[in-house]
Amino acid sequence: MVAELKRGTTEANNITFYGCDLSESSVEQALSNTPFNNKKPTFFLMEGLLMYLPKDIANDLMAQLLTLTSGDKALLFSAMN
C-alpha cells in the first residue's frame, strides 16, 4: 500500500493527507480548514520532524494531537538521540 500511495495509485477512500507548516499555524488551525472529523479514527504521522523541534515544543505538539480527537487515534513518529 505504501508504494501505491507514493505513486498516487491507491484507491483507498478512507485515507486523507493534510500537511501543516508548524511555523505558521497550529495543527488545530490547519485542520479547521479541512473536513477533518475528530470523532473518526485518526493516524498522525510525524516523520523526520521531532528531532528539529525543542523538547518542549515537541511535547506540546504531541499533546495537541492527542487532544484533537475524541475517537481512536494512533501517533507514529521518528526521533534521534
C-alpha positions as CSV (number, residue, x, y, z in Angstrom):
1,M,0.0,0.0,0.0
2,V,2.9,2.4,0.8
3,A,4.3,2.1,-2.7
4,E,0.8,2.7,-4.2
5,L,0.5,5.8,-2.0
6,K,3.8,7.1,-3.3
7,R,2.7,6.6,-6.8
8,G,-0.7,8.1,-6.1
9,T,-2.4,5.0,-7.4
10,T,-4.2,3.8,-4.2
11,E,-7.9,3.6,-4.4
12,A,-8.4,3.8,-0.6
13,N,-11.3,6.2,0.1
14,N,-10.6,6.4,3.8
15,I,-7.1,7.9,3.7
16,T,-6.6,11.7,3.6
17,F,-3.3,13.5,3.9
18,Y,-3.0,17.0,5.3
19,G,0.2,19.0,5.7
20,C,0.9,21.7,8.2
21,D,3.6,24.3,8.4
22,L,4.0,24.5,12.2
23,S,5.9,27.8,11.9
24,E,2.8,29.4,10.5
25,S,-0.1,27.7,12.3
26,S,-1.1,25.1,14.9
27,V,-2.3,21.7,13.9
28,E,-5.8,22.6,15.1
29,Q,-5.8,25.7,12.9
30,A,-4.6,23.7,9.9
31,L,-7.3,21.1,10.4
32,S,-10.1,23.6,10.9
33,N,-9.9,24.4,7.1
34,T,-10.4,20.7,6.2
35,P,-13.2,18.2,6.5
36,F,-11.3,16.6,9.4
37,N,-13.7,14.7,11.7
38,N,-12.4,14.4,15.3
39,K,-14.7,11.6,16.1
40,K,-13.3,9.2,13.4
41,P,-10.2,7.1,13.9
42,T,-7.1,9.1,13.2
43,F,-3.5,8.3,12.4
44,F,-0.9,11.1,12.9
45,L,2.5,10.6,11.2
46,M,5.4,12.8,12.2
47,E,8.4,11.5,10.3
48,G,11.6,13.5,10.4
49,L,10.1,16.3,12.4
50,L,10.6,16.0,16.1
51,M,14.4,15.9,16.0
52,Y,14.3,19.5,14.7
53,L,12.0,20.8,17.5
54,P,12.9,21.9,21.0
55,K,11.7,19.2,23.5
56,D,9.0,21.5,25.0
57,I,7.6,22.3,21.5
58,A,7.6,18.6,20.6
59,N,5.8,17.6,23.8
60,D,3.3,20.3,23.2
61,L,2.7,19.2,19.6
62,M,2.1,15.6,20.7
63,A,-0.3,16.8,23.5
64,Q,-2.2,18.8,20.9
65,L,-2.6,15.9,18.6
66,L,-3.9,13.6,21.3
67,T,-6.5,16.1,22.5
68,L,-7.7,17.0,19.0
69,T,-9.5,13.7,18.5
70,S,-12.2,12.0,20.7
71,G,-12.2,8.8,18.6
72,D,-9.5,6.2,18.3
73,K,-6.1,7.5,17.5
74,A,-2.5,6.5,16.7
75,L,0.6,8.5,16.6
76,L,3.8,7.4,14.8
77,F,7.0,9.5,14.9
78,S,10.7,9.2,14.3
79,A,13.3,10.6,16.7
80,M,17.0,10.6,17.1
81,N,19.2,10.8,20.2
